[in-house]
Amino acid sequence: MKRDRIRGLSVIGLIVLLFLGPLFLENYYIHLAVLVFIYVMLTSSLRTIYISGQMSLGHAAFMAIGAYTSAMLAKHLGWTPWCTMPLGGIAASIGGVLIGFPFSRLRAIYFSMASLFFGIMVTTLVGLAPELTGHYTGLQRIPLLFGFPKVPYYYFFLIVTLLTLLILYRIEHSRIGMTFKSVSQSHLAASSRGINEAGIRILALGVGTFFAGIAGAGYAHYAGFIAPATFGVMPSIFLVVYLLAGGKGSFAGPIVGATILYLLPFIMREFQGYAPFFQAGLLIAVIFVIPEGMVSLPRQTVSWIRRLREHRRQPYAS
């Protein structure tokens, strides 16, 4: 109980600091914070799919569906982004459900490969309608949410990210979330209890891809420009790395992984070209040293210190 109270107070303190952030940050760091919020949403939504036993290697494609849906409706039809962004999330969710029907019974590497090819297909389809999508050079002059000041975007994405995390947390700790995990742990046991395995996996895809679409739509109306390269294979791979390095078994894992690993290239500005090597090395170190992810590092550190003290207190064998 005491640990839960400390954890709750820590979360509240962190949220307060985040709301005070623009008072101390320059525009450049506010911009980085906005991008971190977007990638936290993406990685957390990917984990919702993961806990049902599926690992998507094409998650950025659903971000693309949301981004292009919202951007094209706002640019070509003149609709307000406040209406088109939810539609972008719905379009991405429909895409997730559609891929779920034929591929939801695939497991492990087979589903991952199917999602990877789906992601490639989405970015390829962008080039088939250049008048609408801007072809491979990108769609420009997308209507913005607030214009050019960064602070309103900061608070908008902070609120949307917090709402996304709250909804995903409630889902994961509800009966539906427990069903997701039961299907992941043993699909045979879940089926024997009358659980529709395929339906549960499709539901997880629908939920996770909806928030990926919301993140993509928000990004489109923040940047004012989108291109297929933004949603290619490598961004999807990076999301998987953020999830695994942060800690796939913990709800806070994607938050920690996305924040640290996305900011790493900017922190190592002088060695930015080598950032992927450092990220890969960090992932390998996490897998072998702290398999539960970076989120477990404080607890692991306390455990190591405790074991070291106990070892020193033991009398030497004669």
Secondary structure, DSSP 4 states (H G I P E B T S, - for coil): -HHHHHHHHHHHHHHHHHHHGGGT--HHHHHHHHHHHHHHHHHHHHHHHHTTT---S-HHHHHHHHHHHHHHHHHHS---HHHHHHHHHHHHHHHHHHHHHHHTT--THHHHHHHHHHHHHHHHHGGG-HHHH-GGG-B--PPPSS-S-HHHHHHHHHHHHHHHHHHHHHHHTSHHHHHHHHHHH-HHHHHHTT--HHHHHHHHHHHHHHHHHHHHHHHHHHHS-B-GGGGSHHHHHHHHHHHHHH-TTSTTHHHHHHHHHHHHHHHTGGGGGGHHHHHHHHHHHHHHH-TT-GGGHHHHHHHHHHHHHHHHHSPPP-
